Amino acid sequence: MARGWESKSVEEQQSQAASPSSQTGPRPTPDQLARQRQRQGLLLSRTRVIQQLETAQNAQHRQMLESALADLDARIARLG
């Protein structure tokens, strides 16, 4: 079970997350936020491709998935 939600109410956690005191350090720039979202999307895609690879039985399908995985890895590496 996920920790954190057990000890506080959802409303309390949301109000703490929205308060300016909960943010430390400089705020990320819009470009940094876009890169973070892009990286998260790529990581989710990578997870999905790996799950499909685990169940794929057709050799051509596996080859396509392996190629997609290599492409995703390269794109993730370029983002840093």
Rosetta blueprint (number, residue, H / E / L):
1 M L
2 A L
3 R L
4 G L
5 W L
6 E L
7 S L
8 K L
9 S L
10 V H
11 E H
12 E H
13 Q H
14 Q H
15 S H
16 Q H
17 A H
18 A H
19 S L
20 P H
21 S H
22 S H
23 Q L
24 T L
25 G L
26 P L
27 R L
28 P L
29 T L
30 P H
31 D H
32 Q H
33 L H
34 A H
35 R H
36 Q H
37 R H
38 Q H
39 R H
40 Q H
41 G H
42 L H
43 L H
44 L H
45 S H
46 R H
47 T H
48 R H
49 V H
50 I H
51 Q H
52 Q H
53 L H
54 E H
55 T H
56 A L
57 Q L
58 N L
59 A H
60 Q H
61 H H
62 R H
63 Q H
64 M H
65 L H
66 E H
67 S H
68 A H
69 L H
70 A H
71 D H
72 L H
73 D H
74 A H
75 R H
76 I H
77 A H
78 R H
79 L H
80 G L
